[in-house]
Amino acid sequence: MNTRRRVLAGLGVAAFGWAAWRSGSSVQQPAAPLAGVGGTRFPNVPLLTHEGREVRFYDDLVRGKVVAINMMYAQCSNSCPATTANLRLVQEMLGERAGRDVHLYSLTLQPELDSPERLREYVERHHIGPGWQFLTGVRADIEQLRRALGFYDVDPVVDLNDLSHTGMLRIGNDALDRWTMAPSLTDAAQILSTINHVDSKVVHTAYRPSEAPAEQLAQA
């Protein structure tokens, strides 16, 4: 069963990559689907939230949950602001599910610069609501997480450059060991659909089109 889930995850990644390429987006190819069972794939490293709370990555943030995770940094002026705006749409579309059924996490690529205070300023500046946590920590721990989540480039020169970070979103349901990826700048409704695909409880908390933000409805 786990093998089948990983194959389906890989097919989902390929489909999103093709859609992003057809739409003209510049998206790096993601790493292969995650291996392992349950939480064994993730380093249970200590992190700090933008609110200054100490957490363990797997125990506190991922275990048994549906999650969507991306990487960013506060000084990024290239893709990060657009990604944040797009994920804000996803958060709005999730409604009361955000922070309850689905947990959004953004990990900084520059932990030396992005203190909890700086990340909190970023959250306030971008008007991000509850249910979405921005995270920092020790560089070595962040690097472990980045690679475990598949946010790396096969070219080591590119991989070492924070400015060329992959524009992908890791989406998963830890309880079901179901994981996939989506381009973080693809249509917000498509990201929501991918989240719903891994969320076994979506039938009880279904998003209704009539609740879509005005911007999203205008694009429909």
Backbone torsions as a table, in degrees:
resi	resn	phi	psi	omega
1	MET	NA	-43.3	179.8
2	ASN	-62.7	-38.2	178.5
3	THR	-62.3	-43.0	179.9
4	ARG	-62.2	-40.5	179.2
5	ARG	-63.3	-40.4	-179.5
6	ARG	-67.4	-37.0	176.9
7	VAL	-63.3	-45.8	178.6
8	LEU	-61.6	-38.3	177.8
9	ALA	-62.1	-41.9	179.2
10	GLY	-63.7	-39.4	177.8
11	LEU	-64.8	-37.8	178.4
12	GLY	-64.1	-41.3	177.8
13	VAL	-61.7	-45.3	-179.3
14	ALA	-61.0	-41.1	-178.9
15	ALA	-63.8	-43.1	179.3
16	PHE	-66.1	-39.4	179.0
17	GLY	-61.1	-41.9	178.5
18	TRP	-63.4	-44.5	-179.4
19	ALA	-62.4	-41.3	-179.9
20	ALA	-65.7	-40.4	179.5
21	TRP	-64.5	-42.2	-179.5
22	ARG	-64.6	-29.8	-178.9
23	SER	-85.5	-1.8	177.2
24	GLY	91.1	5.5	179.9
25	SER	-75.4	148.2	175.1
26	SER	-97.0	102.0	-175.5
27	VAL	-127.5	128.8	177.0
28	GLN	-72.9	151.5	175.3
29	GLN	-69.8	131.2	179.4
30	PRO	-73.7	166.4	176.2
31	ALA	-70.5	170.2	179.1
32	ALA	-62.0	158.4	178.5
33	PRO	-53.8	150.7	-178.0
34	LEU	-63.3	145.8	177.8
35	ALA	-106.6	167.2	177.3
36	GLY	100.8	-177.8	-178.0
37	VAL	-126.4	134.5	176.3
38	GLY	56.9	-137.6	-175.1
39	GLY	-83.6	0.0	-176.9
40	THR	-64.0	-18.8	-178.3
41	ARG	-77.5	-19.5	-171.1
42	PHE	-108.4	131.3	171.7
43	PRO	-64.8	131.7	-179.0
44	ASN	-89.6	56.9	-171.6
45	VAL	-80.5	155.2	176.6
46	PRO	-77.3	141.9	178.1
47	LEU	-138.3	167.6	173.9
48	LEU	-120.5	133.3	176.2
49	THR	-81.0	168.7	178.8
50	HIS	-66.2	-12.2	176.2
51	GLU	-93.4	1.1	178.3
52	GLY	86.0	11.7	-178.6
53	ARG	-87.0	136.6	177.5
54	GLU	-83.5	129.8	-179.6
55	VAL	-138.6	160.7	169.9
56	ARG	-103.9	135.1	-171.6
57	PHE	-56.4	-54.1	-176.4
58	TYR	-79.5	-51.7	-174.4
59	ASP	-58.8	-42.9	-172.9
60	ASP	-97.0	-28.0	-171.7
61	LEU	-108.2	-29.0	-170.0
62	VAL	-116.5	-36.5	-171.5
63	ARG	-51.1	119.2	176.1
64	GLY	70.3	11.4	-172.5
65	LYS	-114.2	162.3	168.0
66	VAL	-94.5	125.4	-172.9
67	VAL	-133.7	155.3	171.0
68	ALA	-133.3	123.2	-170.2
69	ILE	-129.1	132.6	172.7
70	ASN	-132.8	173.7	177.5
71	MET	-120.8	145.1	-175.3
72	MET	-158.5	-178.4	166.8
73	TYR	-155.2	151.2	-168.8
74	ALA	-62.2	-33.8	-176.8
75	GLN	-84.2	-5.3	-177.3
76	CYS	-61.8	128.0	179.4
77	SER	-118.0	6.5	-178.9
78	ASN	-94.0	-93.8	-176.0
79	SER	-89.7	-21.2	-173.5
80	CYS	-59.4	-48.3	179.7
81	PRO	-59.9	-39.9	179.1
82	ALA	-67.8	-39.4	177.8
83	THR	-64.1	-44.4	179.6
84	THR	-60.4	-43.5	179.3
85	ALA	-62.9	-40.1	-179.9
86	ASN	-67.4	-41.1	179.6
87	LEU	-72.5	-24.1	172.5
88	ARG	-64.6	-38.7	175.2
89	LEU	-61.3	-42.9	178.0
90	VAL	-61.2	-43.2	179.3
91	GLN	-60.7	-42.6	178.5
92	GLU	-64.1	-39.6	-179.7
93	MET	-68.8	-30.1	176.6
94	LEU	-69.5	-29.9	179.4
95	GLY	61.5	-130.8	-176.5
96	GLU	-69.9	-11.0	176.6
97	ARG	-69.3	-28.5	-177.3
98	ALA	-65.0	121.6	-179.6
99	GLY	85.3	-7.6	178.0
100	ARG	-114.5	-60.0	178.2
101	ASP	-97.0	-30.1	-177.4
102	VAL	-129.7	130.7	-176.0
103	HIS	-114.4	124.6	-179.6
104	LEU	-100.1	132.0	-179.5
105	TYR	-133.7	137.3	173.4
106	SER	-123.6	121.8	-179.8
107	LEU	-100.0	133.3	179.2
108	THR	-77.6	142.8	173.2
109	LEU	-88.5	-8.7	-179.4
110	GLN	-126.2	68.7	-175.9
111	PRO	-63.8	-25.3	178.7
112	GLU	-65.9	-30.8	-178.3
113	LEU	-98.0	-35.0	-172.8
114	ASP	-91.4	84.3	174.3
115	SER	-73.6	167.3	174.9
116	PRO	-54.7	-38.3	179.9
117	GLU	-63.1	-42.7	-179.3
118	ARG	-67.7	-39.0	177.9
119	LEU	-68.0	-34.8	177.4
120	ARG	-64.7	-39.0	175.8
121	GLU	-61.9	-39.9	178.3
122	TYR	-62.3	-44.8	179.0
123	VAL	-59.8	-44.8	-179.6
124	GLU	-67.5	-40.4	-178.2
125	ARG	-64.5	-33.6	-178.0
126	HIS	-98.6	8.7	174.2
127	HIS	54.4	49.2	-178.5
128	ILE	-89.4	129.6	-176.7
129	GLY	-85.5	-179.3	179.3
130	PRO	-62.1	156.6	178.3
131	GLY	95.6	3.8	-179.6
132	TRP	-135.6	116.6	-176.5
133	GLN	-109.9	137.6	174.9
134	PHE	-104.4	136.4	-166.1
135	LEU	-129.4	143.0	176.0
136	THR	-135.7	173.5	-179.4
137	GLY	178.6	-156.2	178.1
138	VAL	-81.4	140.1	-176.5
139	ARG	-51.3	-46.6	-177.6
140	ALA	-62.1	-36.9	179.2
141	ASP	-70.6	-41.0	177.2
142	ILE	-61.7	-40.5	179.7
143	GLU	-64.1	-39.4	175.9
144	GLN	-59.5	-45.7	-179.8
145	LEU	-64.7	-42.9	-178.3
146	ARG	-56.9	-45.1	-178.5
147	ARG	-73.9	-38.8	179.4
148	ALA	-63.7	-31.7	-179.5
149	LEU	-84.2	-9.6	178.6
150	GLY	90.2	14.7	-178.7
151	PHE	-92.8	67.5	178.9
152	TYR	-147.7	162.2	179.1
153	ASP	-108.8	143.7	-179.7
154	VAL	-68.8	-21.2	175.8
155	ASP	-83.6	113.6	-175.7
156	PRO	-61.7	-30.4	178.8
157	VAL	-67.3	-46.1	177.5
158	VAL	-65.1	-39.8	-175.8
159	ASP	-63.4	-30.7	-178.2
160	LEU	-80.4	-9.0	-176.5
161	ASN	-96.7	111.5	180.0
162	ASP	-58.8	-28.2	-176.2
163	LEU	-72.3	-13.7	-177.2
164	SER	-112.1	30.4	-177.0
165	HIS	-65.3	149.7	-176.8
166	THR	-66.2	141.5	-179.1
167	GLY	-95.3	53.4	-176.5
168	MET	-117.0	159.8	178.9
169	LEU	-121.8	122.3	176.7
170	ARG	-89.0	124.1	-176.6
171	ILE	-122.3	132.7	-178.5
172	GLY	-159.3	161.7	173.3
173	ASN	-121.3	102.9	-174.9
174	ASP	-64.2	-37.1	-177.7
175	ALA	-61.2	-34.2	-178.7
176	LEU	-100.8	-1.9	-176.6
177	ASP	55.3	45.5	-178.1
178	ARG	-117.2	117.2	-173.6
179	TRP	-134.8	146.5	176.8
180	THR	-154.3	-173.6	178.3
181	MET	-140.6	157.2	174.1
182	ALA	-146.6	146.6	172.9
183	PRO	-61.3	131.4	-175.2
184	SER	-70.1	-14.2	178.9
185	LEU	-105.2	7.8	174.8
186	THR	-71.5	170.1	-177.0
187	ASP	-53.1	133.3	-177.0
188	ALA	-57.2	-36.8	179.0
189	ALA	-65.1	-32.6	177.9
190	GLN	-70.6	-38.6	176.3
191	ILE	-63.1	-43.3	178.0
192	LEU	-60.1	-41.2	179.0
193	SER	-61.7	-38.4	178.8
194	THR	-67.6	-41.4	176.1
195	ILE	-60.3	-45.1	-180.0
196	ASN	-61.6	-32.5	-178.7
197	HIS	-63.9	-34.9	-179.0
198	VAL	-93.5	-11.6	-175.8
199	ASP	-90.6	104.1	-177.0
200	SER	-68.1	-14.8	-178.1
201	LYS	-99.0	6.8	-174.7
202	VAL	-61.2	-27.8	179.4
203	VAL	-62.2	-25.5	-179.5
204	HIS	-92.6	-16.0	-177.5
205	THR	-132.2	41.2	-170.5
206	ALA	-65.7	136.6	173.2
207	TYR	-75.3	130.8	179.3
208	ARG	-104.7	133.0	-177.2
209	PRO	-52.6	-31.9	-178.7
210	SER	-65.4	-15.6	-179.7
211	GLU	-93.4	1.7	-176.6
212	ALA	-63.5	145.7	173.8
213	PRO	-58.3	151.6	-176.5
214	ALA	-57.3	-37.5	-178.7
215	GLU	-62.9	-39.8	-177.8
216	GLN	-70.5	-39.6	178.6
217	LEU	-64.0	-35.0	-179.2
218	ALA	-64.6	-26.0	-178.2
219	GLN	-88.7	-11.5	-174.7
220	ALA	-70.7	NA	NA
